[in-house]
Amino acid sequence: MGIDRSDVEKVAELARLRLDEDELDGLTRDCQSILGFFEAIRRVDVESAEPAGALDHAAPTREDGVDQDPLTEPLDRMAPAWREGYFVLPRLPALDAEDLGGDGG
């Protein structure tokens, strides 16, 4: 399967790219080259090749566990505002009822 300039122009149009003549020519050459590499890889005989990297034993594992992050200070001391175990943030004005055009209820 090959690729020609019209294929590159169509992809550029779909991607909404504006390419000049030199860019179209260059991309066409690049795509043809890339497809040539894939074709060369496809022709490689791998039937007689030995599998590489296969393990004859199970991979080592570690016990999974959950640990607390070691913080240098308690969260409530790092937070600008803290109430009942939660961070307190300023309300976003866009969420106020009058900004949404509603009555708030």
N, C-alpha and C positions, 0 to 999 in steps of 0.2 A: 504494500500500500504506500503510495506516495502522497506528497502534499505539494500543491502548487500555489502560485500567488493568489489565485481566486479564493482558495481555502483560507489563507492568511487574512485576506481582505474581509471575508465573511466573519471570521472570528473577531477581528478588530471592530467590525461594525456592531456585532453582538455585545462586545465589551465596551462599546462607545469610546473607542480610542481613535484619536486623530493621528494618523501616521503619514509621514511624507514618503516620497518614492524611495529614498535611500533606506528608510526604516523598514518599509515593506519588503524590499529586496533582501535586506539583512536578516529579517525575521524568517523569511522564506528559506534562505540558506541554512539558518540555524535549525529550523524545524526539520528540514531534510536531513541534516547531519544527525540530529537526535534520533530520528526514525532509522537512519542507517545503523547507528549503534544498537538499537533494539533488534534490528534484523540480524546483525552479527551475533548477538547474544542468543537469538532464537536458533541459529544454525549450530551452536555448540553441542557436541555429542556428550550427553551426561549419563547415558545408559550404563556405561562401564565405570563411572566414577564412584569411588567409595564415599559413603556419608562422612561428612566432616563434623567434628565437635560432638558426636553422640556420646552420651555418658552411659557407662555400664552400671552406674549406681545412682541412687537418688541424690538430688541436690541437698546440701546441708540446709537445715532450717533453724530458726530461732523461735523461742517462745514469744508469742505475741502478747503484749500487755499495754495497758494505758497508764501513763504516768502524768503527774501534774507538771505543768511548765514551771520551771524555777523562776519566779518573778523576784525582782530585787525589792519591790515594795508591794504592799497590798493594793488591790485594784481601787478601792475607795480613796486611797491617797493619791493615785495617779489621775483620777477622773476630775474634770473641771466641776462637775456637780454629780452627786450620788444620793439616791434615796431608796431605802428599803431593798438594797441589793441590786439596783439597776442604775445605769447611766441616765442622767437627766439631760436631754437635749432641748434646745429652743424649738418651738413649733415653727413649721414652715408656713410663711404667710399664704402661700398658694393653697393651703389646706383649710384656711378659714372660710366659714360659710359665706360671708359677704363677698369674698373673692371668687367663690364658685357660682355666685348668683343664686344661691339657695337660702333657705331660712334657717339652716342649721339643725333641722330635725327630721 
